Amino acid sequence: MVQIKDEGFSPNAIKILKARYFMKNEKGELLDKKPSDLFLRVAEYIASAEKTPAERKKWAEKFFQVMMARDFLPNSPTLTGAGRDMCLSACFVLPIEDSMESIFETVKNAALVHKEGGGTGFDFSQLRPKGSFVHKTQGVASGPVSFLKVIDCATEAVKQGGTRRGANIGILRVDHPDIEEFVTMKRDGRTLNNFNISVAITDEFMQALKHDGYYWIYNPYLKKKTVRKKAREIFKLIVESAWATGDPGLIFIDRINQLNPTRELGPITATNPCGEQPLHPYESCNLGSINVSNFYDPKKPDEFDWERFASVIEIAVRFLDNVIDVNKYPLPQIAEMTRANRRIGLGVMGWADLLLKKKLRYDSAEALEFAEKLASFMREKADLESEKLGELKGSFPNINKSIYRGKNRRNATVLTIAPTGTISRIAGCSSSIEPIFAFEFVSKILDGELRDVHPIYEAWKKEHPNEPLPDYFVTAHEIPYEGHIRMQAAFQKYVDNSVSKTINMPNKATVEEVEKAFLLAYELGTKGITIYRDGSKAEQVLYAAAAAKPKLIPRERPISLPSITDKIKTGLGNLYVTITFLNDKPFEVFASIGKSGYSTMADAEAIGRLISLALRSGVDPKEVILQLKGIGGSEPVFTEGGLVQSIPDAVAKVLERHLGEVKENNRDLLKDTCPVCGAVLPDDKCPVCANCGWNKCS
């Protein structure tokens, strides 16, 4: 067995590097013995774009140092493919025209991109609406949604044949005739598992919505406006679908095009799968992120080392620009468009960690102010470096068709805030600009459980035993949706591409709150928004199952039933769980918890009543356990039976004592598992594996 030197990287980081990035021979044996082997290979390959041996050596050393220090890391395809004759980009947009030839050419091209590990965005707005007459066949068109499903099936085939999933986003303009079918198609919880979907929202639509008016529907086949629809009614469908499943998101397409520096090339109609990278047809972009947590310095102004940050920005911009020259593109059209605009997307990670070090609550005014200051500084330095590279190496070829006409500039765009699932795990920091998901969590993996504790949280707890956490220790689900959106908007002010950010909302969030979130995002100047209501995926599966079965009627309770009562320790006190039995099967559950306040007692009673209702209605007790098992809470605690994460989790453990352990399996539609390590993924729209860092949307 090859002994791996960690060189200061965490055990989880080493696990990820071995599984996904280290070179292997034909027998599957690791050729890399330590992280520096990987980063040296990547650095030398990216530096090979420089003109002279001296320059190549100089920049290879700089690239190597920032990666080894975990100050900067490129996106996963660059780490995977550098020096291996592979594509190094993650983001692509492919066009679809209104013909069978174009549609299936796009299916083929998407498969080629997915084979390289890339994600693709598509705008289906040019396809004729469902029911349109087709002259050649004398039939009728099946519409955009049907062809979206075709690409979804092709993606599934590539995914099953390879090691990486192709992620997609399907976009339809709000003024397309098939908009109602599009926004409601994922409500069943089964359709389009390989696609996110977003509606391209126009300014005309938002104005009509504001004045409770109508807007025009445009038929792309007839090439004319046909009917007017009530904006409020369409918006209601969009909001209700997003509340139910997290889809669709919104893309403010007119704003994207107004701020696009290369708009003379024609309109941008689509983005990459997570929405942070608007691109022209056949354009790609390579991404990388700086770990801003590493620049915390209590002795510096703002407790931040601005000078060192500036130097890393310069190195990162040059790195990403070099990727364009050494990249292997899946299609010649992509190579041509990418080299013509030379878009790069430099972003950040470790933002939540930096705020913790600065003792700033994530959604505070001070945190938002610092976000703008950091993003503004980053934009200024990245622009300056791109201008220097323009003088040194030449401007991007399409500069005379851009807002930078007459200037020296290497790249059409420079900043993107992208998700950083895997690379932030390697760097040992929080993801992108997202808040901390949980300070303590357990990763369920194929051969057991792995407990993970956030290091800043752990250090504070050791220094302050038995003290309540300060207000600035806040997790994603404790932050109001307004706080998430305002943070996204703060960065978007200075990001010339876009910002990927999941707006987490609690399960109890209402449809009206989702509507307010969408309107606030537009008002604050974001380029798009995606919300995810906690647990909505699981609920949607239950809705679908309920629709297929007759109405369930709870059985009447006999006067007397045998029962057992168990005590189990939770973070909120001892929980007493009583299970009654009818014909040797669980019939009711009663739960009570003492000395924890009326709200906690009420929650425990409510859980018991709902479990009882399910059991009396004939629901399999194992399904009840699966629903409750592993639900996280704010006060997890270790007991003699293992980790108890919450009151629902405690009830599940008591039920398992008497019914036997219930293991998740392929039939469990409510939980996704990581295809790399088998860990259970968090309930999120674009989940990141807490164990190995795999990201469903990248």
C-alpha positions in Angstrom: 0.0 0.0 0.0 1.3 3.4 -1.0 2.1 5.6 2.0 0.8 9.2 1.4 2.6 12.2 2.9 0.0 14.7 4.0 2.2 17.8 3.8 -0.1 19.6 6.2 -3.4 18.7 4.4 -6.2 17.2 6.5 -7.1 13.5 6.4 -10.3 14.3 4.5 -8.3 16.4 2.0 -5.9 13.5 1.4 -8.9 11.1 1.0 -10.3 13.4 -1.7 -7.0 13.9 -3.5 -6.4 10.1 -3.6 -9.9 9.3 -4.8 -10.2 12.0 -7.5 -7.0 13.8 -8.4 -3.9 11.7 -7.9 -2.5 10.0 -11.0 -2.9 6.3 -11.2 -1.4 3.7 -13.5 -3.3 1.1 -15.5 -3.6 -1.2 -12.5 -5.1 1.6 -10.4 -2.0 2.1 -8.3 -1.3 5.7 -7.2 1.6 7.3 -8.9 1.4 10.4 -6.8 2.8 10.0 -3.3 1.9 13.4 -1.8 -0.1 16.6 -2.6 3.0 18.4 -4.0 3.2 15.8 -6.8 -0.2 16.8 -8.0 0.2 20.6 -7.6 3.7 20.6 -9.2 2.3 18.8 -12.2 -0.6 21.2 -12.5 1.6 24.3 -12.0 4.1 23.3 -14.6 1.4 22.5 -17.1 -0.4 25.8 -16.7 2.9 27.7 -16.7 3.8 26.1 -20.1 1.7 28.8 -21.7 4.4 31.3 -20.9 6.8 32.3 -23.7 10.3 31.6 -22.4 11.8 28.9 -20.2 12.7 31.5 -17.5 9.1 32.7 -17.4 7.7 29.2 -17.4 10.0 28.3 -14.4 9.1 31.6 -12.6 5.3 31.2 -12.9 5.3 27.5 -12.2 6.9 28.2 -8.9 4.4 30.9 -8.1 1.4 28.7 -9.1 2.8 25.8 -7.1 3.2 27.9 -3.9 -0.3 29.4 -3.9 -1.8 26.0 -4.4 0.3 24.3 -1.7 -0.5 27.1 0.7 -4.2 26.5 -0.2 -4.5 30.3 -0.9 -5.8 29.5 -4.4 -7.2 26.4 -6.1 -8.6 26.1 -9.7 -11.8 24.3 -10.4 -11.8 20.5 -10.3 -11.4 19.8 -14.1 -8.1 21.7 -14.0 -6.8 19.7 -11.1 -8.0 16.5 -12.7 -7.0 17.1 -16.3 -3.8 19.3 -16.3 -1.1 17.5 -18.2 -3.4 14.5 -19.0 -4.8 15.7 -22.4 -8.2 16.5 -20.8 -10.5 19.5 -20.8 -9.8 21.9 -17.9 -13.1 23.9 -18.0 -16.3 23.3 -16.0 -18.8 25.7 -17.6 -20.3 25.5 -21.1 -23.4 26.8 -22.9 -24.6 25.0 -26.1 -27.1 26.5 -28.5 -30.4 24.8 -29.6 -32.1 25.9 -32.8 -35.6 25.0 -33.9 -34.8 21.9 -36.0 -34.4 18.2 -35.4 -30.8 18.5 -36.9 -29.9 21.2 -34.4 -31.5 19.5 -31.4 -29.8 16.2 -31.9 -26.5 17.9 -32.8 -26.8 19.5 -29.4 -27.5 16.1 -27.7 -24.3 14.8 -29.2 -22.3 17.9 -28.2 -23.6 17.7 -24.7 -22.5 14.1 -24.4 -19.0 15.1 -25.5 -18.9 17.9 -22.9 -20.2 15.6 -20.2 -17.6 13.0 -21.1 -15.0 15.5 -20.2 -16.7 16.3 -16.8 -18.2 19.6 -17.9 -21.6 21.1 -17.1 -23.9 22.5 -19.7 -26.5 25.2 -20.0 -29.2 25.3 -22.7 -31.8 27.9 -23.7 -34.9 26.2 -25.1 -36.7 29.4 -26.0 -36.1 29.1 -29.8 -38.0 25.8 -30.0 -41.6 26.0 -31.4 -44.3 25.5 -28.8 -46.1 22.3 -28.2 -48.8 21.6 -30.8 -47.2 23.8 -33.5 -47.7 22.5 -37.0 -44.7 20.8 -38.7 -44.9 21.2 -42.5 -42.4 18.5 -43.4 -44.2 15.7 -41.5 -47.7 17.2 -41.4 -47.6 16.5 -37.7 -47.4 18.7 -34.6 -44.4 19.7 -32.5 -43.8 18.1 -29.1 -42.4 21.3 -27.6 -39.3 22.4 -25.6 -40.1 20.2 -22.5 -40.0 17.0 -24.5 -36.6 17.7 -25.9 -35.3 18.8 -22.5 -36.2 15.3 -21.4 -34.3 13.8 -24.3 -31.1 15.6 -23.2 -31.8 14.4 -19.6 -31.9 10.8 -20.8 -28.6 11.3 -22.8 -27.0 12.7 -19.7 -28.1 9.7 -17.7 -26.5 7.4 -20.2 -23.2 9.3 -20.1 -23.3 9.3 -16.3 -23.8 5.6 -16.1 -21.0 5.0 -18.5 -18.5 7.2 -16.8 -17.2 8.4 -13.4 -18.7 11.9 -13.4 -22.2 13.2 -13.7 -23.0 15.8 -16.3 -24.9 18.6 -14.7 -27.4 20.7 -16.8 -29.5 23.7 -16.6 -32.5 24.2 -18.9 -33.8 27.7 -19.4 -37.0 29.0 -21.0 -38.0 32.6 -21.4 -41.0 33.7 -19.4 -42.7 34.9 -22.7 -42.5 31.5 -24.4 -46.0 29.9 -25.0 -45.0 26.7 -23.1 -44.0 28.5 -19.9 -46.7 26.9 -17.7 -45.7 23.4 -18.6 -42.0 24.3 -18.1 -42.3 25.7 -14.6 -44.5 22.9 -13.3 -42.8 19.8 -14.9 -40.6 19.0 -11.8 -43.4 19.0 -9.3 -43.7 15.2 -9.4 -40.2 14.8 -7.8 -39.1 12.4 -10.6 -38.8 14.4 -13.8 -35.4 15.7 -15.0 -33.1 14.4 -12.2 -30.1 15.6 -14.2 -31.4 19.2 -14.8 -31.8 22.3 -12.8 -34.3 24.6 -14.5 -34.6 28.4 -14.5 -37.0 30.9 -16.0 -35.4 33.8 -18.0 -37.3 36.7 -16.5 -37.6 39.9 -18.6 -37.9 43.5 -17.4 -41.2 43.7 -19.3 -42.5 40.8 -17.2 -41.3 42.4 -13.9 -43.0 45.7 -14.8 -46.2 43.9 -15.6 -46.0 42.1 -12.3 -45.3 45.3 -10.4 -48.5 46.9 -11.9 -50.6 43.7 -11.8 -50.8 43.8 -15.5 -50.3 41.7 -18.6 -47.3 41.0 -20.8 -46.9 39.6 -24.3 -46.2 36.0 -25.2 -43.8 35.6 -28.1 -44.1 32.6 -30.5 -40.6 31.8 -31.8 -42.0 29.8 -34.7 -44.3 32.4 -35.9 -41.8 35.1 -34.9 -44.4 37.4 -33.5 -46.3 38.3 -30.3 -49.5 36.3 -30.1 -51.3 36.7 -26.8 -51.1 38.5 -23.5 -51.0 36.8 -20.2 -51.5 38.0 -16.6 -48.0 38.3 -15.1 -49.3 37.6 -11.6 -50.8 34.2 -12.6 -47.5 33.0 -14.2 -45.5 34.3 -11.3 -47.8 32.4 -8.9 -47.0 29.2 -10.8 -43.3 29.8 -10.7 -43.3 30.6 -7.0 -45.5 27.6 -6.0 -43.2 25.2 -8.0 -40.0 26.7 -6.4 -41.7 26.4 -2.9 -42.5 22.7 -3.6 -39.3 21.5 -5.2 -36.6 24.3 -5.4 -37.2 24.5 -9.2 -37.4 26.7 -11.1 -34.9 29.4 -10.2 -34.9 32.8 -11.9 -32.4 34.4 -14.3 -32.9 38.1 -14.9 -31.9 37.9 -18.5 -32.3 41.5 -19.5 -30.0 42.6 -16.6 -27.4 40.0 -17.6 -27.3 41.3 -21.2 -27.3 45.0 -20.1 -24.2 44.3 -18.1 -22.5 41.9 -20.5 -19.3 43.5 -21.8 -19.5 41.6 -25.1 -23.2 42.2 -25.9 -22.3 43.3 -29.5 -21.7 39.6 -30.2 -25.4 39.0 -29.6 -27.6 38.2 -26.6 -26.6 35.8 -23.8 -29.5 33.4 -23.3 -28.2 30.8 -20.9 -25.7 30.1 -18.0 -23.8 27.2 -16.7 -25.7 24.7 -14.4 -25.3 26.7 -11.2 -26.2 30.0 -12.8 -23.0 31.9 -11.9 -21.5 32.0 -15.4 -23.6 33.6 -18.2 -22.1 32.6 -21.6 -22.6 33.1 -25.3 -23.4 30.0 -27.3 -20.4 27.6 -27.6 -18.5 29.6 -24.9 -16.8 28.1 -21.9 -15.2 29.5 -18.8 -12.6 28.1 -16.3 -12.9 29.0 -12.7 -10.8 29.2 -9.5 -11.2 30.5 -6.0 -9.1 32.2 -3.4 -9.4 31.1 0.2 -10.0 34.5 1.9 -9.9 32.9 5.4 -6.1 32.5 4.9 -5.7 36.3 4.8 -7.1 37.0 8.3 -4.4 38.9 10.3 -5.5 40.6 13.6 -2.5 42.9 13.3 -3.5 44.3 9.9 -6.1 47.0 9.0 -9.6 45.3 9.0 -7.8 42.3 10.4 -7.0 41.4 6.8 -3.8 41.2 4.9 -4.8 43.3 1.8 -1.2 43.4 0.4 -0.8 39.6 0.3 -4.4 39.2 -1.0 -3.5 41.5 -3.9 -0.5 39.4 -4.8 -2.5 36.2 -4.9 -5.2 37.8 -7.0 -2.5 38.7 -9.6 -1.1 35.1 -9.6 -4.6 33.6 -9.8 -5.7 35.8 -12.8 -2.6 34.8 -14.7 -3.1 31.2 -13.8 -6.7 31.2 -15.1 -5.7 33.1 -18.3 -3.0 30.6 -19.0 -5.6 27.8 -18.7 -7.3 29.1 -21.8 -4.1 28.6 -23.9 -3.2 25.1 -22.7 -6.8 23.8 -22.5 -8.1 20.9 -24.6 -11.6 21.8 -25.7 -14.3 19.2 -26.5 -15.5 21.0 -29.6 -13.7 23.3 -32.1 -16.6 25.9 -31.8 -16.0 26.1 -28.1 -12.3 26.5 -28.5 -12.9 29.4 -31.0 -15.4 31.3 -28.9 -13.5 30.8 -25.6 -10.3 32.0 -27.0 -12.0 35.0 -28.7 -13.4 36.3 -25.4 -11.0 34.8 -22.8 -13.5 34.9 -20.0 -12.1 33.8 -16.6 -14.0 33.5 -13.3 -12.0 34.1 -10.2 -14.0 33.7 -7.0 -13.6 33.2 -3.3 -14.1 30.5 -0.6 -13.6 30.5 3.1 -15.9 33.6 3.4 -17.9 32.2 6.4 -14.7 31.2 8.1 -13.2 34.7 7.7 -16.4 36.2 9.2 -16.1 33.8 12.2 -12.5 34.9 12.7 -13.5 38.5 12.6 -16.4 37.8 15.0 -19.0 39.1 12.5 -22.4 37.6 12.2 -23.0 36.5 8.6 -26.1 38.6 8.0 -24.9 41.7 10.0 -24.5 45.1 8.5 -20.8 45.0 9.2 -20.4 41.7 7.3 -22.3 43.0 4.3 -20.1 46.2 4.4 -16.9 44.1 4.5 -18.2 41.9 1.7 -18.5 44.9 -0.6 -15.1 46.2 0.4 -13.5 42.8 -0.3 -15.3 42.3 -3.6 -14.5 45.8 -4.7 -10.8 45.4 -3.9 -10.8 42.0 -5.7 -12.4 43.5 -8.9 -10.0 46.4 -8.9 -6.9 44.2 -8.7 -8.2 41.5 -11.1 -9.0 44.2 -13.7 -5.6 45.8 -13.3 -3.9 42.4 -13.8 -6.0 41.7 -16.9 -5.0 45.1 -18.3 -1.3 44.3 -17.6 -1.6 41.0 -19.4 -3.4 42.7 -22.3 -0.3 44.9 -22.7 2.1 42.0 -22.3 0.3 39.3 -24.3 -2.4 41.0 -26.3 -6.0 41.8 -25.6 -8.8 39.3 -26.2 -9.6 39.1 -29.9 -13.2 40.3 -29.5 -12.2 43.5 -27.6 -13.4 45.8 -30.4 -16.9 44.2 -30.1 -16.9 45.0 -26.3 -17.2 47.9 -23.9 -13.4 47.8 -23.6 -12.8 48.9 -27.2 -9.6 51.0 -27.5 -8.1 49.6 -24.2 -5.6 46.9 -23.4 -7.4 44.0 -21.6 -6.7 40.3 -21.7 -10.1 39.0 -20.5 -13.7 40.0 -21.2 -14.6 39.1 -17.6 -12.6 38.3 -14.5 -14.8 37.5 -11.5 -17.3 34.7 -10.8 -18.6 33.5 -7.4 -19.0 29.7 -8.0 -19.8 26.8 -5.6 -16.5 25.3 -4.3 -17.6 21.9 -2.9 -14.5 19.8 -3.5 -11.8 22.4 -3.6 -12.9 24.0 -0.4 -12.7 20.6 1.3 -9.1 20.3 0.0 -8.3 23.8 1.2 -10.0 23.1 4.6 -12.3 26.0 4.5 -16.0 26.9 4.1 -17.6 26.7 0.7 -17.7 29.8 -1.6 -19.6 32.7 0.1 -22.0 30.3 1.8 -22.6 30.3 5.6 -21.6 27.2 7.6 -24.1 24.5 7.0 -23.5 22.9 10.5 -20.8 23.2 13.1 -21.1 19.5 14.0 -22.2 16.8 11.6 -21.8 13.1 10.9 -21.1 11.8 7.5 -22.6 8.4 6.9 -20.3 6.5 4.7 -20.3 2.9 3.3 -18.4 1.5 6.3 -19.6 3.6 9.2 -19.8 7.2 10.4 -17.4 10.1 10.4 -17.9 12.9 12.9 -16.8 16.3 11.7 -16.5 19.4 13.9 -15.8 22.9 12.5 -12.3 23.8 13.8 -13.1 27.5 14.7 -16.2 26.3 16.6 -14.2 23.5 18.3 -11.5 25.9 19.4 -14.0 28.3 20.9 -15.8 25.5 22.8 -12.5 24.4 24.3 -11.7 27.9 25.4 -15.2 28.6 26.7 -16.6 25.4 28.2 -20.3 25.4 29.2 -20.8 28.9 27.8 -23.5 29.8 25.2 -22.2 30.4 21.7 -21.8 34.0 20.7 -24.3 35.4 18.2 -21.8 35.3 15.3 -21.8 31.5 15.3 -24.7 31.1 13.0 -25.6 28.3 10.4 -27.3 28.5 7.0 -30.7 27.6 8.3 -30.6 30.1 11.1 -30.1 33.0 8.7 -33.3 34.7 7.4 -33.6 34.5 3.6 -33.1 38.2 3.4 -29.6 37.8 4.8 -28.7 35.3 2.2 -30.0 37.5 -0.6 -28.3 40.6 0.7 -24.9 38.8 0.9 -25.4 37.6 -2.7 -26.2 41.1 -3.8 -23.2 42.6 -2.0 -20.8 40.5 -4.0 -22.8 40.9 -7.2 -22.2 44.7 -7.2 -18.6 44.0 -8.2 -18.7 40.6 -10.0 -18.8 41.0 -13.7 -20.0 37.5 -14.3 -22.5 36.3 -11.7 -22.9 34.8 -8.2 -24.0 31.3 -7.3 -25.8 31.2 -4.0 -28.5 28.9 -2.6 -31.0 30.9 -0.6 -31.8 28.4 2.2 -35.3 28.7 3.6 -36.8 26.7 6.5 -39.4 24.0 5.9 -42.0 26.2 7.4 -41.4 29.0 4.9 -44.6 30.0 3.1 -45.3 30.5 -0.6 -45.6 34.2 0.2 -42.0 34.3 1.6 -40.7 32.6 -1.5 -42.4 35.3 -3.6 -40.9 38.0 -1.4 -37.4 36.4 -1.8 -37.7 36.5 -5.6 -38.8 40.1 -5.6 -36.1 41.2 -3.2 -33.4 39.5 -5.4 -34.6 41.5 -8.4 -34.8 44.7 -6.4 -31.2 44.4 -5.0 -29.7 43.9 -8.5 -28.8 40.2 -8.5 -28.6 38.4 -11.8 -30.5 35.4 -10.6 -31.8 33.6 -7.6 -32.3 30.0 -6.5 -34.2 29.1 -3.3 -34.4 25.8 -1.5 -36.9 25.2 1.2 -35.5 22.6 3.6 -37.1 19.2 3.2 -39.2 20.1 0.2 -37.7 17.2 -1.9 -38.9 14.7 0.7 -42.3 16.2 0.9 -42.7 16.2 -2.9 -42.1 12.5 -3.0 -44.7 12.0 -0.4 -47.2 14.1 -2.4 -46.5 11.9 -5.5 -47.0 8.7 -3.5 -50.3 10.0 -1.9 -51.7 10.8 -5.3 -51.3 7.2 -6.5 -53.1 5.6 -3.5 -56.6 5.7 -2.1 -57.4 7.9 0.9 -56.0 6.4 4.1 -58.4 6.2 7.1 -56.8 5.8 10.6 -57.9 2.7 12.5 -59.9 3.1 15.7 -57.9 2.6 18.9 -58.9 -0.3 21.2 -59.6 0.6 24.9 -56.4 -1.2 26.1 -53.1 -1.9 24.3 -49.8 -3.3 25.6 -46.9 -0.9 25.5 -43.2 -0.3 26.4 -41.6 3.0 27.5 -37.9 3.8 26.8 -35.7 6.7 28.0 -33.2 8.2 25.7 -30.8 11.1 26.2 -31.0 14.1 23.8 -29.3 17.4 23.7 -32.5 18.9 25.1 -32.9 16.5 28.0 -34.2 13.0 28.6 -36.9 11.9 26.1 -39.4 9.3 27.2 -40.9 7.4 24.2 -43.9 5.0 24.7 -44.8 2.6 21.9 -48.2 0.8 21.9 -48.7 -2.5 20.0 -51.6 -4.0 18.2 -51.2 -7.6 16.9 -47.5 -7.3 17.7 -47.1 -4.3 15.4 -46.4 -0.7 16.5 -49.8 1.2 16.7 -49.0 4.5 18.5 -46.1 6.5 19.7 -46.1 9.0 22.6 -43.1 11.2 23.2 -42.5 13.6 26.2 -39.5 15.5 27.4 -39.2 17.2 30.7 -37.7 20.5 31.8 -37.1 21.8 28.3 -39.7 24.4 27.9 -43.3 24.3 26.6 -42.2 24.6 22.9 -40.0 21.6 23.1 -42.6 19.6 24.9 -45.2 20.6 22.3 -42.8 19.5 19.5 -42.3 16.1 21.1 -46.0 15.7 21.5 -46.7 16.7 17.9 -44.1 14.2 16.6 -45.8 11.5 18.6 -49.2 12.3 17.3 -48.1 12.4 13.7 -46.3 9.1 14.0 -49.3 7.6 15.6 -51.5 8.9 12.8 -49.2 7.3 10.2 -49.0 3.9 12.0 -52.8 3.8 12.5 -53.2 4.5 8.8 -51.1 1.5 7.8 -47.8 3.1 7.0 -44.9 0.7 7.4 -43.0 1.5 10.6 -39.7 1.2 8.7 -40.8 4.1 6.4 -41.5 6.2 9.5 -38.0 5.4 10.9 -36.4 6.4 7.6 -38.3 9.7 7.7 -37.0 10.5 11.2 -33.6 8.9 11.2 -30.7 11.3 10.8 -32.6 14.6 11.1 -30.2 17.1 12.4 -30.7 19.6 15.3 -29.0 22.4 17.1 -28.0 20.2 20.1 -26.6 16.9 19.0 -25.3 14.6 21.8 -23.3 11.4 22.0 -24.9 8.6 24.1 -24.2 5.0 24.8 -26.2 4.2 21.6 -24.2 6.6 19.4 -25.0 10.1 18.2 -28.5 11.5 18.8 -28.9 14.5 16.5 -32.4 15.6 17.5 -35.7 14.6 19.1 -37.0 13.0 15.8 -33.7 11.1 15.5 -34.0 9.9 19.1 -37.5 8.6 18.4 -36.2 6.7 15.4 -33.5 5.1 17.5 -36.0 3.9 20.1 -38.2 2.4 17.3 -35.1 0.7 16.0 -34.4 -0.8 19.4 -37.6 -2.8 19.2 -38.1 -3.3 15.4 -34.5 -3.7 14.3 -32.1 -1.4 12.5 -33.5 0.1 9.3 -30.8 0.8 6.7 -31.2 3.2 3.8 -31.3 1.4 0.4 -31.8 2.2 -3.2 -35.5 2.3 -2.7 -35.2 5.3 -0.4 -36.2 8.2 -2.6 -35.8 10.8 0.2 -32.0 10.7 0.5 -29.3 11.0 -2.1 -26.0 9.3 -1.6 -22.6 10.4 -2.9 -21.5 8.4 -6.0 -17.9 8.7 -4.9 -17.9 7.6 -1.3 -21.5 6.6 -0.4 -22.1 9.3 2.2 -25.7 10.5 2.6 -26.0 13.9 1.0 -27.6 16.9 2.8 -31.1 17.8 1.9 -30.3 20.7 -0.5 -30.9 21.6 -4.1 -27.3 21.3 -5.1 -25.8 19.2 -2.2 -22.1 19.0 -1.4 -20.8 15.8 0.1 -19.6 16.5 3.6 -17.3 13.6 3.5 -15.4 13.9 0.1 -16.6 17.2 -1.2 -18.4 15.9 -4.4 -20.8 18.5 -5.7 -24.0 17.4 -7.5 -24.1 20.5 -9.6 -20.5 20.6 -10.8 
